[in-house]
Amino acid sequence: MAPGSFPRLRRAVLAAPLLAALVPRGAEGQQPGLSGYYLNVFTGVAESVLAPAGVTEFQRLRLMWNGSAGAVRLDAAYEHSLTLRQEGALGAQLFTAAGTASGGDWLSLGGEIRSGAQAVWRHRVDRLSARIDLGGSADLVIGRQPVSWATTLILTPADPFSPFDPADPFREYRPGVDAARLRYYRGSFTQFEVVARPALHGDRETLTLLGRVSSNRGGWDLGAWGGVVHDTFGAAAFLSGSAGLWALRAEAEVRDLEDRVVVRGTVGLDRTFPVAGRDLYLVVEYQRDGLGATTPDGLLDAATSRAFGQGEMQVLGRDVGALQMSYPLHPLLSTSALMLGSLRDGSFIFAPGMAYSATESLGLSAGAFFGFGEGPSLDGADLSLGSEFGALPRVGYLSASVFFW
């Protein structure tokens, strides 16, 4: 299907049922619920080839509402984000900027309110959907909504919608995408669904149209999906279950992209270990991505590729490993660490962190990011990367998050 085909029809298919569903259907609906979330992140970043040293402050305010009217359930969320920074400093942009920025949004429901060298103010409607109950075994969700098809926990190549940045320490909410999603449940363990998602990437409009089936056999969750991903063929298979005391998760995807067929896949293990009367949780994953670069010379090409621009790639390298640990030091205090590394060039990120639950609704955290590996070089205007993760400057952050109402 050619990019931009039938744009008016796509808008009509997605928007018309949503507008109809938002019309109240009488007083039998339940009371609506309103809640909120506020995040404040103070970041300091060391000097690097890419940017000078500096500090930034990032703030995000999110208001959420849900309600129902008859067989229709409504869900909405609206966000504002404000970044204050020293001119040129990266800071919190390394892992928070995407929250209220467009990631292929097809509906224009946000954008920049003000942007300058020292301040960026954005807003975005992150949820605006209606779920229509089609009976005891089916429903239809139309509008901006979160859709996750990930099986593995950190590196998720077979999630074609909005995968997280694997190094992002703030994952409270998955970004919503503009889609229509039909789900049918057959029994307790088998589900069929179809998702249609139009997207805009610059001036290029694409369509993702996929069918997915998942079930449970012998204690293993497994399934597959296939169809069109951003106007090109894609298919995937996935499974998860127990291997002794370990949980085993795996997913693999085949993509026909840029005149070549590539295979992408991740396998991971996770388990809890009793240590000093508490549980140490460990996750280890390995990803081989046919879209990734095999040498440092190819990293910039991967970063400017169509797949990366469409949000399909979480990392740039061909072979990447991840190790994540978390351990509660106290019922209110926990510590964590993430290592994310390229098995091709030997570079890696080390990210320790600590979180404290001050009250039931207030959380405090602190952490740092350290990049190890050959650094980037700048020759005039020509940038070259010596390794995938060696370009990351030293970063430290303090954050506070509040849930209210």
ABEGO torsion letter per residue (X at the ends): XBBGBGAAAAAAAAAAAAAAAABBAEAABBBBBBBBBBBBBBBBBBBBAABBBEBBBBBBBBBBBBBBBEABBBBBBBBBBBBBBBBGBAEAAAAAAAAABBAGBABBAEEBABBBAABBBBBBBABBBBBBBAEAABBBBBEBBBBBABABAABBAABABBBBBAABABAABBBBBBBBBBBBBBEAABBBBBBBBBBBBEABBBBBBBBBBBBBBGGBBBEBBBEBBGGBBBBBBBBBBBBEABBBBBBBBBBBBGGBBBBBBBBBBBBBBBBGGBBBBBBBBBBBBAABBABAAAAAAAAABAAAAAGABABABABBBBBBBBBBABAABBBBBBBBBBAAAGBBBBBBBBBBBABAABBBBBBBBBBBEBBBBBBEABBBBABAAAABBBBBBBBBBBBBX
